[in-house]
Amino acid sequence: MIFKQKINVTATVLNIQKYGFWGTYARGSRGNALYDKIAPFDVALACGVAANKDNLKLMEIKSDYRYFSAQVTGQWHGPFNADEFENYIIIPSNRKVEAALSLLKKGDIAEFEGYTTELKNVSASSEKSSTQATNQGKVELKNGRNIIKKEATTLYLTKIRFNGYIFQ
């Protein structure tokens, strides 16, 4: 794991997915048990104008393995900024942080602290380079005719705060 940048972000949870044995089994060759064990959660977030309650009601959200999509279905309030959306592939730093992620729900406002990372040598697939993770994850944002695509971010999560509790 290569630490890139320290981050601290407070945002609204749009979606949370947990990956484990049955998901890895169901995906078959699409998944990688080691990667799902190292990074067992995806958390999609919105902050700024995107987290405005009126704007949250306008989003049709879809997700699948390491993929997140948000489509605006009405008149957006304010500027639409793709940087206000993120899909984090989460590597919990310890069991307390992992337990907190299991309690996190859509709509919660949470503060995330940790390091963006790059994973090396976690792919068991012969199709992937030995220095590449199984699936970097994708984010797709649609607002009218505009479609913005970007990579998800892998986050080594050291601290999470929500509903008056701190886990670290």
C-alpha positions in Angstrom: 0.0 0.0 0.0 1.4 3.4 -1.0 0.0 6.4 0.9 -0.5 9.3 -1.4 -2.4 12.2 0.3 -4.0 12.8 3.7 -7.6 13.8 3.5 -10.4 14.9 5.8 -13.8 15.3 4.3 -17.3 15.7 5.8 -20.0 14.6 3.4 -23.5 13.0 3.1 -23.5 9.2 2.5 -25.2 8.4 -0.8 -24.6 4.7 -0.8 -22.6 2.1 1.1 -21.8 -1.4 0.0 -20.0 -4.2 1.9 -18.2 -7.0 0.2 -17.5 -10.3 1.7 -17.4 -14.0 0.9 -20.8 -14.4 -0.7 -20.4 -11.4 -2.9 -17.0 -12.6 -4.1 -18.4 -16.1 -4.7 -21.4 -14.7 -6.6 -19.2 -12.5 -8.9 -17.0 -15.4 -9.7 -14.2 -14.3 -12.0 -15.2 -10.7 -11.7 -14.1 -10.6 -8.1 -11.0 -11.1 -6.1 -11.3 -12.5 -2.6 -8.1 -10.9 -1.4 -9.1 -7.4 -2.7 -12.6 -7.8 -1.1 -10.9 -8.7 2.2 -8.5 -5.8 2.1 -11.1 -3.2 0.9 -14.5 -4.6 2.1 -16.5 -1.3 1.6 -17.4 1.2 -1.0 -18.9 4.5 0.3 -20.3 7.0 -2.2 -20.4 10.6 -0.8 -21.7 14.0 -1.8 -20.6 17.3 -0.3 -21.1 21.0 -1.1 -24.0 21.9 -3.4 -24.4 18.2 -4.3 -25.3 17.4 -0.6 -28.1 20.1 -0.6 -31.3 18.3 0.5 -33.2 19.4 -2.6 -30.5 18.2 -4.9 -30.2 14.8 -3.0 -33.9 14.2 -3.9 -33.1 14.7 -7.6 -30.5 11.9 -7.8 -31.2 8.5 -9.1 -28.4 6.4 -7.6 -27.1 3.0 -8.9 -24.2 0.9 -7.8 -22.6 -2.4 -8.5 -19.3 -3.9 -7.6 -16.9 -0.9 -7.2 -19.1 1.2 -9.5 -21.3 4.2 -8.5 -23.6 6.2 -10.7 -25.7 9.3 -9.9 -28.2 10.7 -12.5 -29.9 14.1 -11.9 -33.6 13.6 -12.7 -34.8 17.3 -12.3 -33.7 20.9 -12.0 -30.4 21.0 -10.2 -30.0 23.9 -7.6 -26.7 25.6 -8.1 -23.6 24.7 -10.1 -23.1 21.0 -10.8 -19.5 20.0 -9.8 -18.2 16.5 -10.3 -15.6 17.1 -7.6 -18.4 17.1 -5.0 -19.1 13.4 -5.6 -16.7 10.6 -4.6 -16.9 6.8 -4.4 -14.3 5.7 -1.9 -13.1 2.1 -1.9 -12.4 1.8 1.8 -9.6 0.0 3.6 -10.4 0.2 7.3 -7.3 0.8 9.5 -8.6 -1.4 12.3 -11.7 -3.3 13.6 -13.3 -0.3 15.2 -13.3 1.6 11.9 -14.6 -1.5 10.1 -17.4 -1.8 12.7 -18.3 1.8 12.3 -18.7 1.3 8.5 -21.1 -1.5 9.2 -23.3 1.0 11.2 -23.1 3.7 8.6 -26.3 4.3 6.6 -27.4 6.2 3.5 -28.2 9.8 4.5 -25.8 10.0 7.4 -23.4 13.0 7.5 -20.0 11.7 8.3 -16.4 12.9 8.6 -13.8 10.7 7.0 -10.1 11.0 7.8 -7.4 8.9 6.2 -5.0 8.6 3.3 -5.7 8.1 -0.4 -3.7 5.0 -1.4 -2.5 2.9 -4.2 -2.6 -0.9 -3.8 0.2 -3.0 -5.3 0.3 -6.8 -5.8 -3.2 -7.7 -4.7 -4.5 -9.2 -7.9 -4.6 -12.9 -8.3 -5.9 -12.6 -11.8 -3.6 -13.5 -14.6 -5.3 -10.9 -16.7 -4.1 -8.0 -14.5 -0.7 -6.7 -13.8 0.7 -7.9 -10.5 1.0 -4.2 -9.5 -2.7 -3.4 -10.1 -5.7 -3.9 -7.9 -8.5 -6.0 -9.2 -10.8 -3.1 -10.0 -10.1 0.5 -9.4 -13.8 1.4 -9.4 -15.7 3.9 -11.6 -17.9 6.9 -11.0 -20.4 8.1 -13.6 -22.3 11.3 -13.1 -25.1 12.4 -15.4 -26.8 15.8 -15.5 -28.9 16.2 -18.6 -26.7 15.5 -21.6 -23.5 15.9 -19.6 -21.8 12.6 -18.6 -18.8 12.8 -16.4 -16.7 9.7 -15.7 -13.9 9.4 -13.2 -12.0 6.8 -11.2 -13.0 5.9 -7.7 -10.5 6.6 -4.9 -9.0 4.0 -2.6 -9.0 5.3 1.0 -7.1 3.9 4.0 -9.6 5.1 6.6 -8.1 5.9 10.0 -11.0 7.8 11.6 -14.7 8.2 11.0 -17.1 10.4 12.9 -20.9 10.3 12.6 -24.1 10.5 14.8 -22.0 11.9 17.7 -19.5 9.0 17.8 -15.9 8.8 16.8 -14.2 5.6 15.7 -10.4 5.4 15.2 
